[in-house]
Amino acid sequence: MLIVLAKSPVPGRVKTRLCPPATPAEAAEVAAAALLDTLDATAAVPGTRTVVAFTGDVDAAVHGPEVGAALARVDVVAQRGPDLGSRIAAAHADAAALRPGVASLQIGMDTPQVDPTLLTRCLDALDRPGTDAVLGLASDGGWWALGLHDPASAAAIAEVPTSRSDTGVRTLEALRRSGLRVALLPKLTDVDTAADARAVAATVPGSRFAAAVESIAAFAGVAS
């Protein structure tokens, strides 16, 4: 199964590192586009279901009706836990309760460049003999994807500090310390800054995400 950790794209609550130069409303447009593109990608992966671990108010979201319709097509669990590491572990546990005995691959809404082919490759890597987990490191030092044969294994990373330049390395070390055999996935850029947004948008022309980024005039002078 595919797990997407997501936050409702409410202005002032998402993608705040895009502001400035973006306004809170513009940043929420980017977040909504990223979420919708991500859910389109997961829906197109054959032979799997999507579980969204969600937080926030859909009614207050940018493109709320479209976001609500997308969520209605997947299984949704509420995010829970005091910090991001705890919420990640809980998302795997709650998804496993919905789909017992099924391996999990979790991503966020910060990599809208993912497509069904890449996600299928990640699931195939997790299914290889001798592999207990897969981890996709991000260019900023974090990570963008975590796959586990046993979703309960996510508890091993619950206390890893997040949003740091060494989060990815620490996550890999925590998984290995728990006895898991980990294979690495391709490294991706996740979208935190305006430069990230422009760089990722350039790789997915014609997408909702690219259109949202291109619509922000203040991004024009930002180097990607």
Secondary structure, DSSP 8 states (H G I E B T S, - for coil): -EEEEEE---TTTS-GGGTTTS-HHHHHHHHHHHHHHHHHHHHTSTT--EEEEEES-GGGSTTHHHHHHHHHTSEEEE--SSSHHHHHHHHHHHHHHHSTT--EEEE-SS-TT--HHHHHHHHHHHTSTT-SEEEEEBTTSSEEEEEESSGGGGGGGTTS--SSTTHHHHHHHHHHHTT--EEE---B----SHHHHHHHHHHSTTSHHHHHHHT-GGGTTS--
